[in-house]
């Protein structure tokens, strides 16, 4: 849960690097919360307004942590736009996000694994 809250604290921070764990824990919690909200809204026959507001609230931190994750693999945040290529773009972006951090410092900052140790 700390990883999820840490991303929300860095709401619109696009500089620096994000560990693989930080990115994937945030993604996992987003999926769980979205499923729960969707279930609750369908249970009460709601039109999906709460889920929509939640998604709008986490779109910027989600994009920011993705950019920081790309920085951690020594790639520019502009690589996000490869996801607009149907099918292959999403696969490439997925591979980038599961790769290990670039060791030591890169142009985007120090390795967050070293800072955590």
N, C-alpha and C positions, 0 to 999 in steps of 0.2 A: 504494500500500500504506500510505503514511503516513496517508492520510485514514481508512482502515479502522481502523488502530491508534489513531488519535486518538479515534475514537468509542468504542472499547473502554476507553480511558483515562478517558473521561467516562462510565463505566458507567451510573450512575443520575443524571446531571445533567440535570434537566428545565428549568433556568433558562438564559436566554441565547438565543443565536441560532446557527443552523447554515446555512452556505452551501449552495447547491444542489449544488455539486460534492461536498461532504462527504457529503450525504445519498445521492446517487446512486452514488458510488463505494462506499460502505458497502453499499448494496443490491446492486450488481453483484457485489462480492466474496462476499456472503452467498449469492447465487444460484449462483455458480461453486463455492464450497465445498460447498454442499448437493448439487449435481449430482455432484461428485467423490465425496463420501461415499456417496451413493446408489449410484453405479456400483460402488464398491469393495465395499459391503455386498452388492449383488446378485451380484457376482462370487464372493464367498465364501459366499453363501447365508445371510448374517446376517439376523436379524429386523428390523434397522433401529434398534438401540439406540444406536449411535454417532451417527447422524443425529438421532435424537430428543434425545440429550443436547446436541448442538451447538445445535439449535434452542432448547432450553430455556435454554442459556447466552447466546444472543444476543437473546432476546426483550425483555429490559429495555433493553439499549443501543439496540436497534432502535426501540423505542417512544420512548425518550428523544430520539434524533436526529430522529424524526418530529415530536415536540412542538417541539423547537428549530427545526426547519425551518418549521413553522407560525408560530412566533414571528417568524421572519425575514421572513415575508410579512405581519406585523402581525395575526396571528390567534391566538386562544387555542388552547391544546392540546386543549381540549374539542371542537374541530372534528373530532378523530379519530373521534368517535362517529357522524359522518355516514356513515362507511364501513359501518355496520350496515344502512343502507337498501340493499336489493338493487339491484345494477347502477349506478344513478344515484349512489349515495353514493361508490362506489369511483372513478367518473369524476370527480366533484367533488374528491375528495381528491387524485387524480392531477393535476388542473389546478392545485390549490393548491401542490403540491410542485414543479411545473415552472416556476412563475412566478418572475420575478426578485425579488431582495431589495428590501425597502422602503429607499429611499435614506436616508442619515443615521441618526440614532439614533431608536429608537421606545421604547415603554414596556417592552420586553423587554431593551433594552441597545443598545450601539453596533453599527453595521453591521460584520459580520465581514470584508467586502471591504475596508473602510477600514483595519482592523487588519492585514490581510495585506499591504497595500501599503506 
